[in-house]
Amino acid sequence: MENMFSYPDMIKIERAEFYRLSPIPLPRPFKDGTGGIRTASLFGSWVRLYDTDGAYGEGPCTELMLSFFIPILLEAEPMTNGELIEKLYWNIRNFGYQSAHARELGSLDMILLDLLAMRRKQPLHRFLGAKKDWANVYKGGGSVLLSDEELVEDMLRFKEEGYHQTKFKIGQTKDWKEDLRRLQKVREALGEDFGIAVDANQAWDVDTAFDFAKEAAKLHASWFEEPIHAYDMDGLKELTDRLAEADIDVPIAMGESVRSYHTFVQYAEHGAKHLQPANANLYSISEIMRVRDLAKKRGLGLETGGITFANVVLGTLYDENGLIEYHQPIMEVLVPYMSVTSEIYDGKFYLPSTPGMPMQLDFEKLKKDGLLKEVIYRYAKQ
């Protein structure tokens, strides 16, 4: 396995602090084309891993960090971060590389790198070699539960806030003309120069996706995200071939639902024009950089969704055309509970000079607001 972010520094994890959090209520429910109605944020757990020198790395995680990864880390002999990730990579082999374990390993990879950055008192992105302190970000949302007027109002607000690209959800029904009507309204409101993408969350078949794309092209859709099932490679090839034969220019975007670089190679070979490696979906940042390099080599678009405030680290390692998604309905509720975050203006996140992750939680405020349920401590055996 390749790891371009493996460092010679030895790590011995001696203590773990696992913070179990209550989901933060959303101001209004959110729904995409295929998922259920969401009423609270995605956020549920956070971890700090301390080494024998007292330095720590931290970041978002799930219960798997506590039940599976922390016991292994506390028993492991001193290793480099690369050696630890490789050891754990083969530990999760039998769960499969599309499993929740693979996703959690991606979170752990960033946390171990954060620990090394904290040791050197460097911002994580600079430690990883970033040459810039900002990431290009677009603000998306657009729940299918919104009325036409509410959708347009949200999209206009994003433009007024200085963003240059947005995305909204489609595909709640098979009637693609309803979604086209909403796209028309958003285009009229935002003007011709503003980027507008749409996301079907795998809702449609090839024929429906083609019919929609044929008309969406006239409205200059920036990309059409997950129009069909994420693993239907034959369907993807049929769709992209039909679009090419009809001279329809709507890039098909794929990748948020998968957890392997090798799947992205298949996407590229089957006609996808926009790749979406989601942070903490792939098992390491290095794996995401392989997708970045694949996109550059093939002239494809690149974008990453997930927890924006952490993902901006990746954005500093992308070129100026690479994008990070700020999923406003779910992400924005986190802002009051962060003690460190990026400055936001003109469609960019400008990362802080604080050592470590550009996202750090305000545990006192979480506790005050009743959102810190418990802290669980685990120690290495002496």
Secondary structure, DSSP 8 states (H G I E B T S, - for coil): ---TT--S--B-EEEEEEEEE---EEEEEE--SSS--EEE-S--EEEEEEETTS-EEEEEE-HHIIIIIHHHHHHS-SB-HHHHHHHHHHHTGGG-TTSHHHHHHHHHHHHHHHHHHHHTT-BHHHHTT-S-SEEEEEEE---TTS-HHHHHHHHHHHHHTT-SEEEEE--SSS-HHHHHHHHHHHHHHH-TTSEEEEE-TT---HHHHHHHHHHHGGGTEEEEE--S-TT-HHHHHHHHHHHHHTT----EEE-TT---HHHHHHHHHTT--EE---TTTSS-HHHHHHHHHHHHHHT-EEEE-S-HHHHHHHHHHS-TT-EEEEEHHHHGGGGGGEEE--EEETTEEE---SSB-S-EE-HHHHHHTT-EEEEEEEE---
